[in-house]
Amino acid sequence: MLGLGKLESAEIHWLVRIFATKHSVLGGEVPSTDFALAQHRAMMVIYPSSLLKYVLEVCIFVVALAATKNLVHMLLNEQTPDMIDAVRRILPRSREVLLLTVEYIAVLAIFGGVLIVIGSSPLTSKRIHEIVLSKPFIYVFGLVGNGCLAWLLVPGAIRLLQPQGTPMISTEGRRLGTAFAVGTSASAMALEYVVSKAESGLIFEKLWESGAIAVVNTVIVNAPQVLLFIALTLLALQSTAEQKSATESAIV
């Protein structure tokens, strides 16, 4: 994501600066003569920390989805929304949250691996490399990938948003959930483009200013996700009501 990417870039520069600075026995600091070694050490820290942050980010995404469902239920039941209680109610479904997180990461890893292989494989021509690494292709690939991702994960997401033991969502509901996800992805990409264009004209004198703007931009770019969470929650409620009605009709 745009904001997180800029924060990670700032983290890399900070680590390189630390590893490229030596403390003198006489006091004070002196620059290191081996800048390549400093870069290597910084990346050895960044790689595992980036992986951990990515896993946490996906887990937070899934928890936010479940928490949004609980908040929507509170509003529909005319209760005062309570974020702490909404998160607490997720605990009995922790296993499902973890499972959806692992599935999410696995599918993203597959699509990301395909893109890397196509873009860097020596078996593909230079022209194909250029096309694959171009922004238009990445955006289109991202939308297609998000569509496939949604189609695979919507059943698990809806199951998390429904009471335990509820039958699987219908094919029509799965299509609708996928359409919501693709529309959200397109909106996020459009916002990211607008935000990046606006930010390109700004000049920051201090690192914290750039970091603060990155956080604000991250919130803006991810705003459509909230609407997606609400849409999936309403879809889960509708699916549960339809299945309950069908069950009662069958009994009668």
C-alpha positions as CSV (number, residue, x, y, z in Angstrom):
1,M,0.0,0.0,0.0
2,L,1.1,3.5,-0.7
3,G,1.6,4.8,2.8
4,L,3.1,1.6,4.1
5,G,5.5,1.5,1.2
6,K,6.8,5.0,2.0
7,L,7.1,4.2,5.7
8,E,9.1,1.1,4.8
9,S,11.4,3.2,2.6
10,A,12.0,5.6,5.4
11,E,12.8,2.6,7.7
12,I,15.4,1.3,5.2
13,H,17.1,4.7,5.0
14,W,17.1,4.9,8.8
15,L,18.7,1.4,9.2
16,V,21.3,2.1,6.5
17,R,22.3,5.3,8.3
18,I,22.7,3.4,11.6
19,F,24.8,0.6,10.0
20,A,26.8,3.2,8.0
21,T,27.8,5.0,11.2
22,K,30.6,3.9,13.5
23,H,31.2,5.1,17.1
24,S,34.8,6.4,17.6
25,V,36.8,5.3,20.7
26,L,37.5,9.0,21.2
27,G,33.8,9.8,21.2
28,G,31.5,10.9,18.5
29,E,30.5,9.2,15.3
30,V,32.3,8.6,12.0
31,P,30.9,7.3,8.7
32,S,31.6,3.7,7.7
33,T,33.9,3.1,4.7
34,D,32.0,0.0,3.7
35,F,28.6,1.3,2.5
36,A,27.8,-1.9,0.7
37,L,28.1,-3.9,4.0
38,A,25.8,-1.3,5.7
39,Q,23.2,-1.8,3.0
40,H,23.5,-5.6,3.3
41,R,23.0,-5.5,7.1
42,A,20.0,-3.2,6.7
43,M,18.3,-5.5,4.2
44,M,19.0,-8.6,6.4
45,V,16.9,-6.8,9.0
46,I,14.2,-5.5,6.6
47,Y,13.4,-8.8,4.9
48,P,12.2,-10.7,8.0
49,S,10.6,-7.6,9.5
50,S,8.7,-6.8,6.3
51,L,7.4,-10.4,6.1
52,L,6.2,-10.2,9.7
53,K,4.6,-6.8,9.1
54,Y,2.8,-8.1,6.0
55,V,1.4,-11.1,8.0
56,L,0.2,-8.8,10.7
57,E,-1.3,-6.4,8.2
58,V,-3.4,-9.2,6.6
59,C,-4.4,-10.5,10.1
60,I,-5.5,-7.0,11.1
61,F,-7.4,-6.7,7.8
62,V,-9.4,-9.9,8.7
63,V,-9.9,-8.9,12.3
64,A,-11.2,-5.5,11.0
65,L,-13.7,-7.3,8.8
66,A,-15.0,-9.4,11.7
67,A,-15.1,-6.3,14.0
68,T,-17.0,-4.3,11.4
69,K,-19.6,-7.1,11.3
70,N,-20.0,-6.9,15.1
71,L,-20.4,-3.1,14.9
72,V,-23.0,-3.4,12.2
73,H,-24.9,-5.9,14.3
74,M,-24.8,-3.5,17.3
75,L,-26.3,-0.7,15.2
76,L,-29.0,-3.0,13.7
77,N,-29.9,-4.1,17.3
78,E,-30.0,-0.4,18.4
79,Q,-27.0,-0.9,20.7
80,T,-24.3,1.7,21.3
81,P,-21.3,0.7,19.1
82,D,-18.4,-0.5,21.3
83,M,-15.1,-1.1,19.4
84,I,-13.5,-3.0,22.3
85,D,-16.6,-5.3,22.7
86,A,-16.7,-5.7,18.9
87,V,-13.1,-7.0,18.9
88,R,-13.7,-9.1,22.0
89,R,-16.5,-11.0,20.3
90,I,-14.1,-12.2,17.7
91,L,-12.1,-14.3,20.2
92,P,-14.4,-17.4,19.9
93,R,-13.8,-17.3,16.1
94,S,-10.0,-16.9,16.3
95,R,-9.4,-20.2,14.5
96,E,-11.5,-19.0,11.5
97,V,-9.7,-15.6,11.5
98,L,-6.3,-17.4,11.4
99,L,-7.5,-19.7,8.7
100,L,-8.8,-16.9,6.5
101,T,-5.5,-15.0,7.1
102,V,-3.4,-18.0,6.0
103,E,-5.6,-18.5,2.9
104,Y,-5.3,-14.8,2.0
105,I,-1.5,-14.8,2.3
106,A,-1.2,-18.0,0.3
107,V,-3.3,-16.8,-2.6
108,L,-1.5,-13.5,-2.7
109,A,1.8,-15.2,-2.6
110,I,0.8,-17.3,-5.6
111,F,-0.3,-14.3,-7.7
112,G,2.8,-12.3,-6.7
113,G,5.0,-15.3,-7.5
114,V,3.4,-15.6,-11.0
115,L,4.0,-11.8,-11.6
116,I,7.7,-12.1,-10.5
117,V,8.3,-15.1,-12.6
118,I,6.8,-13.6,-15.8
119,G,8.6,-10.3,-15.2
120,S,12.1,-11.7,-14.5
121,S,12.2,-15.1,-16.2
122,P,15.0,-15.4,-18.8
123,L,12.6,-17.5,-20.9
124,T,10.5,-14.5,-21.6
125,S,11.5,-11.7,-24.0
126,K,12.6,-8.2,-23.0
127,R,9.4,-6.8,-24.5
128,I,7.3,-9.0,-22.3
129,H,9.4,-7.9,-19.3
130,E,8.7,-4.3,-20.1
131,I,5.0,-4.9,-20.5
132,V,4.7,-6.9,-17.3
133,L,6.6,-4.2,-15.3
134,S,4.5,-1.4,-16.8
135,K,2.0,0.4,-14.5
136,P,-1.1,-0.3,-16.8
137,F,-0.3,-4.1,-16.8
138,I,0.2,-4.1,-13.0
139,Y,-3.1,-2.3,-12.4
140,V,-5.0,-4.7,-14.8
141,F,-3.2,-7.7,-13.2
142,G,-4.0,-6.4,-9.8
143,L,-7.7,-6.1,-10.6
144,V,-7.8,-9.6,-12.2
145,G,-5.8,-10.9,-9.2
146,N,-8.2,-9.3,-6.7
147,G,-11.2,-10.8,-8.6
148,C,-9.7,-14.3,-8.4
149,L,-8.7,-13.6,-4.8
150,A,-12.2,-12.5,-3.9
151,W,-13.8,-15.5,-5.7
152,L,-11.7,-17.9,-3.7
153,L,-12.0,-16.1,-0.3
154,V,-15.5,-14.7,-0.3
155,P,-17.0,-18.0,1.0
156,G,-14.6,-18.1,3.9
157,A,-15.1,-14.4,4.6
158,I,-18.9,-14.8,4.6
159,R,-18.7,-17.9,6.8
160,L,-16.7,-15.8,9.3
161,L,-19.5,-13.2,9.2
162,Q,-22.3,-15.7,9.8
163,P,-23.2,-17.7,12.8
164,Q,-21.2,-21.0,13.1
165,G,-22.8,-23.9,11.3
166,T,-24.4,-21.8,8.7
167,P,-24.4,-23.4,5.2
168,M,-22.1,-22.1,2.5
169,I,-23.1,-19.0,0.6
170,S,-24.8,-19.4,-2.8
171,T,-23.1,-19.0,-6.1
172,E,-25.0,-15.8,-6.7
173,G,-23.9,-14.4,-3.4
174,R,-20.4,-15.3,-4.2
175,R,-20.5,-13.4,-7.5
176,L,-22.0,-10.4,-5.7
177,G,-19.2,-10.5,-3.1
178,T,-16.6,-10.8,-5.7
179,A,-18.1,-7.8,-7.6
180,F,-17.9,-5.7,-4.4
181,A,-14.3,-6.7,-3.9
182,V,-13.2,-5.8,-7.4
183,G,-15.1,-2.5,-7.2
184,T,-13.3,-1.7,-4.0
185,S,-10.0,-2.6,-5.5
186,A,-10.6,-0.3,-8.5
187,S,-11.6,2.6,-6.1
188,A,-8.5,2.1,-4.0
189,M,-6.3,2.2,-7.1
190,A,-8.0,5.4,-8.3
191,L,-7.5,7.0,-4.9
192,E,-3.9,5.9,-4.8
193,Y,-3.2,7.5,-8.2
194,V,-4.9,10.7,-7.1
195,V,-3.0,10.8,-3.8
196,S,0.3,10.0,-5.3
197,K,-0.2,12.8,-7.9
198,A,-1.1,15.3,-5.2
199,E,1.9,14.2,-3.0
200,S,4.4,14.5,-5.9
201,G,4.1,18.2,-5.7
202,L,4.9,18.5,-2.0
203,I,8.3,19.0,-0.5
204,F,9.1,17.8,3.0
205,E,11.9,19.2,5.0
206,K,11.7,16.7,7.8
207,L,11.3,12.9,7.9
208,W,8.4,12.9,10.3
209,E,6.4,15.1,8.0
210,S,6.8,12.6,5.2
211,G,5.8,9.8,7.6
212,A,2.7,11.6,8.8
213,I,1.5,12.2,5.3
214,A,2.2,8.6,4.4
215,V,-0.1,7.5,7.3
216,V,-2.9,9.9,6.2
217,N,-2.6,8.7,2.6
218,T,-2.8,5.1,3.8
219,V,-6.1,5.9,5.6
220,I,-7.5,7.6,2.5
221,V,-6.5,4.8,0.1
222,N,-7.9,2.1,2.3
223,A,-11.2,4.0,3.0
224,P,-13.1,1.9,0.4
225,Q,-12.3,-1.2,2.4
226,V,-14.7,-0.1,5.2
227,L,-17.5,0.0,2.6
228,L,-16.5,-3.4,1.4
229,F,-16.6,-4.8,5.0
230,I,-20.1,-3.3,5.5
231,A,-21.3,-4.7,2.1
232,L,-20.0,-8.2,2.9
233,T,-21.7,-8.0,6.3
234,L,-25.0,-7.1,4.8
235,L,-24.5,-9.9,2.2
236,A,-23.9,-12.3,5.0
237,L,-27.0,-11.2,6.9
238,Q,-29.1,-11.5,3.7
239,S,-27.7,-15.0,3.0
240,T,-28.4,-16.1,6.6
241,A,-31.9,-14.8,6.4
242,E,-32.6,-16.6,3.0
243,Q,-31.1,-19.9,4.3
244,K,-33.2,-19.7,7.5
245,S,-36.3,-18.9,5.4
246,A,-35.6,-21.8,3.1
247,T,-35.1,-24.2,6.1
248,E,-38.4,-23.1,7.7
249,S,-40.2,-23.6,4.4
250,A,-38.8,-27.1,4.0
251,I,-39.9,-28.0,7.5
252,V,-43.4,-26.7,6.9
